[in-house]
Amino acid sequence: MVAWLTVVWVALWQDLSVMTVLGGVLVAVLVLLVFPLPPVRLDVRVRPLHLLRLVVRFAADVVVSSVQVARVVLRPARPLRNAIVEVNLRTPSEFVLTIVAEMTCLIPGSLVIEARRSTHTLFLHVLDVGDEVGVERFRQGVLDQEARVVRALGRHVDHLDDRPAPTSGDAR
């Protein structure tokens, strides 16, 4: 953390000199002493093949969603049917919740409006879902994304296949 904060300090000063680096180290140590970070427990196990699948599928989702959003925006005026969708994740990990929420936000047409850590639930605004079938398709897509994240970065994957995906809440 000291090294990273020092790099940021040097970048902010835009001067790579001995005094700037030493000043950056001093400021970094001082910041970490005054504002200590809480301990982070990451139960992560990287699986390279699954990580590659996650990245490739994410890139494909971004491209497909971008085309869909462009089509919605450029087509003649037609009433949109947006929805707020509740998705209960199966993995009780804040790390997975955060990664899934961020990846879902980066895909055009969806936006996380609330993430409840206590219940591992995401509430998402979805552009032009159409009907209940579209809502369920989107919900299943988020659960599939969660499964890909857990298989790529999680230590325990047994729970993904043992129980059916929970579906609670209706589109609002």
VENHUSUL-V70224 format. One record per pair of residues at least 12 apart in sequence whose C-alpha atoms are under 7 Angstrom apart, sorted by the first residue. I is the first residue (numbers start at 1). J is the second residue. If there is no record, write none. Layout:
[[I/J] [I/J]]
This chain:
[[2/25] [2/28] [2/29] [5/28] [6/21] [6/24] [6/25] [6/28] [9/24] [10/24] [43/154] [43/155] [44/153] [44/154] [44/155] [45/153] [45/154] [45/155] [46/152] [46/153] [47/152] [47/153] [48/152] [50/151] [50/152] [51/152] [54/148] [54/149] [54/152] [61/107] [62/107] [62/108] [65/107] [65/108] [65/109] [66/108] [69/108] [69/109] [80/128] [81/128] [81/129] [81/130] [82/126] [82/127] [82/128] [82/129] [83/125] [83/126] [83/127] [83/129] [83/171] [83/172] [84/123] [84/124] [84/125] [84/126] [84/171] [84/172] [85/123] [85/124] [85/125] [85/135] [85/170] [85/171] [86/121] [86/122] [86/123] [86/124] [86/168] [86/169] [87/121] [87/122] [87/123] [87/139] [87/167] [88/120] [88/121] [88/122] [88/166] [88/167] [89/120] [89/121] [89/143] [92/120] [94/117] [96/149] [96/150] [97/120] [100/145] [100/146] [109/126] [109/127] [110/124] [110/125] [110/126] [110/127] [111/124] [111/125] [111/126] [112/124] [112/125] [113/125] [135/171] [147/160]]
